[in-house]
Amino acid sequence: MSAEIKVVVDAMGGDNAPEAPVHGAVDALNEADNINVILVGRTDDIKKELSKYTYDEKRIEIVHADDVIGFDEPPVMAIRKKKNSSIVVGMNLVKHGEADAFVSAGSTGAILVGGQFIVGRIKGVERAPLAPLIPTEKGASLLIDCGANVDARSSHLVQFAKMGSIYMKNVVGVENPKVAIVNIGAEEEKGNMLVKETYPLLKECTDINFVGSIEARDIPKGDADVIVCEAFVGNVILKLYEGLASTLLHKVKEGLMSTLRSKIGALLIKPALKKTMKQFDVSDQGGAPLLGLNGLVVKAHGSSSNLEIKQAIKQCTQFSEEKINEKIKENLTVD
Amino acid sequence: MSAEIKVVVDAMGGDNAPEAPVHGAVDALNEADNINVILVGRTDDIKKELSKYTYDEKRIEIVHADDVIGFDEPPVMAIRKKKNSSIVVGMNLVKHGEADAFVSAGSTGAILVGGQFIVGRIKGVERAPLAPLIPTEKGASLLIDCGANVDARSSHLVQFAKMGSIYMKNVVGVENPKVAIVNIGAEEEKGNMLVKETYPLLKECTDINFVGSIEARDIPKGDADVIVCEAFVGNVILKLYEGLASTLLHKVKEGLMSTLRSKIGALLIKPALKKTMKQFDVSDQGGAPLLGLNGLVVKAHGSSSNLEIKQAIKQCTQFSEEKINEKIKENLTVD
């Protein structure tokens, strides 16, 4: 029997709000009986959506929030000014111990800023990285950091490596996860100043399985489970993954429509091709945790459907059951 | 009628040397009558290869070089010690004005180091960037810098933007090329310290068509012609392009072989699919110029075939005819 968990879901966050978050929350409840949900946002909108479904009313609570933070608002200002936005209200519930986790498909910037300033970092954690899973030939790797922590220091990257290892081992279930640092060559002496400083520090860590540098070309092969980099580079990798996969798919489709012969072939391969491309869809890997905070914050893709929101909510139970934050505390304060 | 050009070809460089460079050189001669070639490397090996072909003997010269710099040798040391390697001997020919350009599929590191220290930078050019063309939906964009110039400063990036614009306009033929800086968001206030410093400087340049930030997701769409970034980020983009395209192709093939239905379809779409994937092959975009040097240095992909070497050689004539270096000198010394 697993422990109960209370997850705050941002009912106003994402391209498909409030439909997707409300629908996803109901589905999560119906699939896992240890989950309770607080839907935060405009009460009327939430009630209207909820009226479409059957669910255990005792397990869903609504907390009203009038405002919504848009995708294009400067995050720091938005978090400071919009005290009554779904993100700020929701994160405050986690901060005050009224919930264990916060899930949102809203503005990444606002979620990152709110995570750091409202929920707050675990004592000893210097920075809270955003760590999405990216698809690889072998399954998925954790790309840490893809947040907004630009101009990182080597001590940050070492903490990312440790937190990433704990997450991959305990939440994703990879035994002894391989940790690599993104570099422009495989040799230890290669790299920019940050990588050269970080490499020997990672080598010294006895609590992670550091395998050395990884070149970007080898990331899609799945050669490492935890891919450490500073946020600017992580962001480039994550977004190029999305962009290139979508462009290639588009090109393949265009190619398939170019001759009668290929058009007939296209009809036959459609199901197989669709399955393959789905495996390589970054947005399909569930939510990305913001690690190292006093509570769990999960950023779901902006275009999340109810399925993805449901996944992100269910992911929180694993995080909570495996006591990830306790493990992070133990590991990061030993040094 | 176009002016004569003399190109030094590294006969020992690349996975397919000496076959590919010698064969490529002969083909270039036979296709363009204003090209003369110096093949540099082990005379016996070169003669043996040359004996397979028919060509105008007056237009090919052999310059002997005993040594070869391997892909895994530390570049600075290799350039310093191996005075009689094909790269060092070849670059010295350009330095001393005995040839206009040097083409090699050998060690990128050694070519970058040799370019800076042997051929030397144009006065006023702070750093010589490696600028490959990468495939996009609309054709190709110049990714500048992908070299080994890590930890760049904003003044370097401004020069990259200018040199890249000159190259795209005059060699590739893009009128008023759009220049963008790689960033983690579209807004001016986003980015790391380097990008925030560089952005306003690029905005002030009246001689380039600066269109602002580009997120990595939009690079494959071809939204900009000249993509400016520091070398670490450029290297990640270039190599992820290679890796992801190859992994996706592999996955698509795997998917196509998964059912009988898709196997039949695969036979029908093969030619169309092959053509599409070829368009997105980074190694198929010809050689990457090392810009801003006193002479032209072109790095061809390590796995180049004779076709790619031939392309890289022919590319040099355009560079020379359009007087790219004169244009770089004029533009970079005005400030």
Interface residues (C-beta under 8 A of the other chain):
Chain A: P74 G109 T136 E137 A148 V150 D151 V182 I184 G185 E189 G191 N192 M193 V195 E215 A216 R217 D218 I219 P220 K221 A231 F232 V233 N235 V236 I237 L238 K239 L240 Y241 E242 G243 L244 A245 S246 T247 L248 H250 K251 V252 E254 G255 L256 S258 T259 R261 S262 I264 G265 A266 L267 L268 I269 K270 P271 A272 L273 K275 T276 Q279 F280
Chain B: P74 G109 T136 E137 A148 V150 D151 V182 I184 G185 E187 E189 G191 N192 M193 V195 E215 A216 R217 D218 I219 P220 K221 A231 F232 V233 N235 V236 I237 L238 K239 L240 Y241 E242 G243 L244 A245 S246 T247 L248 H250 K251 V252 E254 G255 L256 S258 T259 R261 S262 I264 G265 A266 L267 L268 I269 K270 P271 A272 L273 K275 T276 Q279 F280
